[in-house]
Amino acid sequence: MLPNSLQVQQTINIRGVDHYYEWIRQPNENINKPVMVFIHGWGGSARYWKRTATALSDQFDCLLYDLRGFGRSKLPTTSVETTYDLEEYADDLAFLLDVLKLDQIYLHSHSMGASVGVYFITSYPERVKKAILTCNGIFEYDQKAFETFYKFGGYVVKFRYPWFLKVPFADRLFMARFLHRPIDKAERLAFLEDYLLADYAAALGTIFTSVSKKAVEVMPQKFAQITTPTLLISGEKDIIIPAKLGQQAAKLNDKIQYVEMSKTAHFPMLEDFDTYLKIVKEFLKN
């Protein structure tokens, strides 16, 4: 149980996959608040959004869920027809909202999850009141660099062992390239655990769909098509998705408000929580 909030955990079947989701709400309230949905990034789960969701639960009923094949949304052992295209993940969210009878939401997303978010707000614009995209942008195509990335990513996904969690400082070493400022050990361990537990096919498949020639061609079009008021937050020191990629995306559409957080990298919501929350609340207020 989170302090000063009510946490309700459930699963729901979407296209043959049981998806984990949870609500974070203020306790003892009967007021119907607007809903904010959180989408996590590659290799992670909804767990790293909990602090942000709890802080916003005075204004929103916060819905967190794990993407197909990540976190607690495990792929079944039996064969299921599925792909790992970003638009398919966006459709998963639409299905989830339909079942929960949610017509319109606020969207809060990060990294690969923000790419899913871009697909969602352009495919279902009537369903999103406002959107927040954190650590996202548009890439330029470089065949050699992409091929090297795929090769490296394949090794990273293939050679994962549970005993990594027992190696001293493994969590610190694993998270080093994602961070500029330190975060709590519990948060580092949680992300390492989620990474180790991610389904192989989903982890590898989303590497190919997130960083691809198709993504390079389609994502600029998607950013240009956004009609929803959108906040795009980049970390100044982010080497995973450098801030210049976010700047380029924001320039494509005057619906996108761009903010660059100084002295943060790929997890600004964890590295500088207070500043991140202030930026988000200001955007939501306006």
C-alpha positions as CSV (number, residue, x, y, z in Angstrom):
1,M,0.0,0.0,0.0
2,L,1.4,3.4,-1.0
3,P,1.2,6.2,1.6
4,N,-1.9,8.4,1.3
5,S,-3.2,6.5,-1.7
6,L,-5.3,3.5,-2.5
7,Q,-3.7,0.9,-4.8
8,V,-5.9,-1.7,-6.6
9,Q,-4.2,-4.4,-8.7
10,Q,-5.9,-6.5,-11.4
11,T,-5.4,-8.3,-14.7
12,I,-7.4,-8.2,-17.9
13,N,-7.0,-10.3,-21.0
14,I,-6.1,-8.4,-24.2
15,R,-5.6,-10.5,-27.3
16,G,-4.8,-13.6,-25.4
17,V,-2.4,-11.9,-23.0
18,D,-3.2,-11.2,-19.3
19,H,-2.3,-7.5,-18.8
20,Y,-1.5,-6.3,-15.3
21,Y,-2.9,-3.0,-14.3
22,E,-3.5,-1.0,-11.2
23,W,-5.3,2.0,-9.9
24,I,-3.7,4.6,-7.7
25,R,-6.4,6.8,-6.1
26,Q,-6.8,8.9,-3.0
27,P,-8.5,6.8,-0.3
28,N,-12.0,7.5,1.0
29,E,-13.0,9.6,-1.9
30,N,-16.2,9.2,-3.9
31,I,-15.4,12.0,-6.4
32,N,-15.1,11.0,-10.0
33,K,-11.8,12.5,-11.2
34,P,-10.3,12.6,-14.6
35,V,-8.2,9.6,-15.4
36,M,-4.4,9.7,-16.2
37,V,-2.9,6.6,-17.8
38,F,0.8,5.9,-17.5
39,I,2.9,4.0,-20.1
40,H,6.4,2.8,-19.2
41,G,9.4,2.3,-21.4
42,W,11.4,-0.6,-22.8
43,G,12.5,-3.2,-20.3
44,G,10.6,-1.6,-17.5
45,S,7.2,-1.8,-15.9
46,A,4.6,0.5,-14.3
47,R,6.5,0.3,-11.0
48,Y,8.7,3.3,-11.7
49,W,5.7,5.5,-12.3
50,K,4.2,5.0,-8.8
51,R,5.7,8.0,-7.1
52,T,4.6,10.3,-9.9
53,A,1.1,8.8,-10.0
54,T,0.8,9.0,-6.2
55,A,1.7,12.7,-6.3
56,L,-0.9,13.4,-9.0
57,S,-3.6,11.3,-7.4
58,D,-5.0,14.4,-5.7
59,Q,-6.1,15.6,-9.2
60,F,-6.5,12.3,-11.1
61,D,-7.4,8.7,-10.8
62,C,-4.2,7.2,-12.0
63,L,-4.2,4.0,-14.1
64,L,-0.8,2.2,-14.5
65,Y,-0.3,-1.0,-16.6
66,D,2.5,-3.2,-17.9
67,L,2.9,-3.4,-21.7
68,R,2.5,-6.8,-23.3
69,G,5.6,-9.0,-22.6
70,F,7.0,-6.7,-19.9
71,G,6.7,-6.5,-16.1
72,R,3.7,-8.5,-14.9
73,S,2.0,-8.8,-18.3
74,K,3.5,-12.1,-19.1
75,L,3.1,-13.8,-22.5
76,P,1.4,-17.1,-22.2
77,T,3.3,-20.4,-22.8
78,T,0.8,-21.3,-25.6
79,S,1.1,-19.7,-29.0
80,V,-0.6,-16.3,-29.3
81,E,-0.8,-14.3,-32.6
82,T,0.9,-11.1,-31.8
83,T,3.4,-8.6,-33.1
84,Y,5.5,-6.0,-31.4
85,D,4.7,-3.0,-33.6
86,L,4.2,0.2,-31.7
87,E,0.7,0.7,-33.2
88,E,-0.3,-2.7,-31.9
89,Y,0.7,-1.6,-28.4
90,A,-1.4,1.6,-28.9
91,D,-4.4,-0.6,-29.9
92,D,-3.8,-2.7,-26.7
93,L,-4.4,0.5,-24.7
94,A,-7.5,1.3,-26.6
95,F,-8.9,-2.2,-25.8
96,L,-8.0,-1.7,-22.1
97,L,-9.9,1.6,-22.0
98,D,-12.9,0.1,-23.8
99,V,-13.1,-2.7,-21.2
100,L,-12.8,-0.2,-18.3
101,K,-15.4,2.1,-20.0
102,L,-13.0,5.1,-20.1
103,D,-13.9,7.4,-23.0
104,Q,-11.3,10.2,-22.5
105,I,-8.0,10.2,-20.6
106,Y,-4.9,12.2,-19.9
107,L,-1.8,10.3,-21.2
108,H,1.6,10.2,-19.4
109,S,4.3,8.2,-21.1
110,H,8.1,7.6,-21.2
111,S,10.7,6.5,-23.7
112,M,9.4,3.6,-25.9
113,G,6.1,4.0,-24.1
114,A,6.0,7.6,-25.3
115,S,6.4,6.3,-28.9
116,V,3.3,4.1,-28.2
117,G,1.7,7.3,-26.8
118,V,2.4,9.2,-30.0
119,Y,0.7,6.4,-32.0
120,F,-2.3,6.4,-29.5
121,I,-2.9,10.2,-29.6
122,T,-2.8,10.3,-33.4
123,S,-4.9,7.1,-33.8
124,Y,-7.4,8.0,-31.1
125,P,-7.2,11.8,-30.7
126,E,-10.7,12.1,-29.4
127,R,-9.8,10.0,-26.4
128,V,-6.9,12.1,-25.1
129,K,-7.4,15.4,-23.3
130,K,-3.7,16.2,-22.9
131,A,-0.6,14.1,-23.3
132,I,2.9,14.1,-21.7
133,L,5.7,12.5,-23.6
134,T,9.0,12.1,-21.6
135,C,12.3,11.3,-23.3
136,N,11.2,10.8,-26.8
137,G,12.0,12.2,-30.2
138,I,12.8,11.5,-33.9
139,F,15.8,9.7,-35.1
140,E,17.8,10.0,-38.4
141,Y,18.3,6.7,-40.2
142,D,21.9,5.3,-40.2
143,Q,21.9,1.8,-41.5
144,K,25.3,0.9,-40.1
145,A,24.5,2.4,-36.7
146,F,21.1,0.7,-36.6
147,E,22.6,-2.7,-37.5
148,T,25.2,-2.3,-34.7
149,F,22.5,-1.4,-32.3
150,Y,20.4,-4.5,-33.3
151,K,23.5,-6.7,-32.8
152,F,24.3,-5.2,-29.4
153,G,20.6,-5.3,-28.4
154,G,20.3,-8.9,-29.3
155,Y,23.2,-9.8,-27.0
156,V,21.8,-7.6,-24.2
157,V,18.4,-9.4,-24.4
158,K,19.8,-12.9,-24.8
159,F,22.3,-12.9,-22.0
160,R,20.2,-12.2,-19.0
161,Y,20.5,-14.2,-15.8
162,P,18.6,-13.9,-12.5
163,W,21.8,-14.1,-10.5
164,F,22.7,-10.6,-11.8
165,L,20.5,-9.4,-9.0
166,K,22.9,-10.9,-6.4
167,V,26.0,-9.3,-7.9
168,P,27.3,-6.4,-5.8
169,F,26.6,-3.1,-7.4
170,A,25.0,-4.7,-10.5
171,D,22.0,-2.4,-10.2
172,R,24.3,0.7,-10.1
173,L,26.3,-0.5,-13.1
174,F,23.2,-1.4,-15.1
175,M,21.5,2.0,-14.6
176,A,24.7,4.1,-15.0
177,R,24.1,4.9,-18.7
178,F,20.5,5.8,-18.1
179,L,21.2,8.3,-15.3
180,H,23.0,11.6,-14.6
181,R,21.9,11.9,-11.0
182,P,21.6,9.0,-8.5
183,I,18.3,7.4,-7.7
184,D,17.2,5.2,-4.8
185,K,18.7,1.7,-4.7
186,A,15.2,0.2,-4.5
187,E,14.3,1.9,-7.8
188,R,17.5,0.7,-9.5
189,L,16.9,-2.9,-8.3
190,A,13.3,-2.8,-9.5
191,F,14.3,-1.7,-13.0
192,L,17.0,-4.4,-13.2
193,E,14.5,-7.0,-12.0
194,D,12.0,-5.9,-14.6
195,Y,14.6,-6.0,-17.3
196,L,15.7,-9.6,-16.4
197,L,12.1,-10.8,-16.3
198,A,11.0,-9.2,-19.6
199,D,9.8,-11.7,-22.2
200,Y,12.6,-12.5,-24.8
201,A,10.4,-12.1,-27.9
202,A,8.8,-8.8,-26.6
203,A,12.1,-7.3,-25.5
204,L,13.9,-8.2,-28.8
205,G,10.8,-7.4,-31.0
206,T,10.4,-3.9,-29.6
207,I,14.1,-3.1,-30.2
208,F,13.5,-3.7,-33.9
209,T,10.2,-1.7,-34.0
210,S,11.3,1.2,-31.9
211,V,14.6,1.9,-33.7
212,S,14.0,1.1,-37.3
213,K,13.8,2.6,-40.8
214,K,10.0,2.5,-40.5
215,A,10.1,4.5,-37.2
216,V,12.4,7.1,-38.8
217,E,10.0,7.5,-41.6
218,V,6.7,7.4,-39.7
219,M,7.4,9.1,-36.3
220,P,8.0,12.6,-37.8
221,Q,4.6,12.2,-39.6
222,K,3.0,11.2,-36.3
223,F,4.4,14.1,-34.4
224,A,3.2,16.5,-37.1
225,Q,-0.3,15.0,-36.9
226,I,-0.7,15.6,-33.2
227,T,-3.8,17.7,-32.4
228,T,-3.8,17.0,-28.6
229,P,-2.1,19.6,-26.4
230,T,1.2,17.8,-25.6
231,L,4.1,18.3,-23.3
232,L,7.5,16.8,-24.4
233,I,10.1,16.6,-21.7
234,S,13.7,15.8,-22.4
235,G,16.7,15.2,-20.1
236,E,19.6,17.4,-20.9
237,K,22.1,14.6,-20.3
238,D,20.1,11.8,-21.9
239,I,22.4,9.6,-24.1
240,I,19.6,7.1,-24.8
241,I,17.3,9.6,-26.5
242,P,19.3,12.8,-26.7
243,A,17.5,16.1,-26.0
244,K,18.2,17.3,-29.6
245,L,15.9,14.5,-30.9
246,G,13.1,15.8,-28.7
247,Q,13.8,19.4,-29.9
248,Q,13.5,18.2,-33.5
249,A,10.1,16.5,-32.8
250,A,8.7,19.5,-31.0
251,K,9.6,21.8,-33.9
252,L,7.2,19.8,-36.1
253,N,4.0,20.9,-34.3
254,D,2.9,24.0,-32.4
255,K,0.7,21.8,-30.3
256,I,3.8,20.4,-28.6
257,Q,5.3,22.3,-25.6
258,Y,9.0,21.4,-25.2
259,V,10.8,21.5,-21.8
260,E,14.4,20.3,-21.3
261,M,15.3,19.4,-17.7
262,S,18.9,20.3,-16.8
263,K,21.2,17.8,-15.1
264,T,18.9,14.8,-15.8
265,A,19.2,11.9,-18.2
266,H,16.7,9.2,-19.3
267,F,14.7,9.1,-16.1
268,P,14.0,12.8,-15.2
269,M,11.0,11.8,-13.1
270,L,13.2,9.8,-10.8
271,E,16.4,11.9,-11.0
272,D,14.7,15.3,-10.1
273,F,11.2,14.4,-9.0
274,D,10.3,17.8,-7.6
275,T,11.2,19.7,-10.8
276,Y,9.5,17.1,-13.0
277,L,6.3,17.3,-11.0
278,K,6.3,21.1,-11.1
279,I,6.7,21.1,-14.9
280,V,3.9,18.5,-15.3
281,K,1.5,20.3,-13.0
282,E,2.1,23.6,-14.7
283,F,1.3,22.1,-18.1
284,L,-1.9,20.4,-16.7
285,K,-3.0,23.7,-15.1
286,N,-2.6,25.7,-18.3
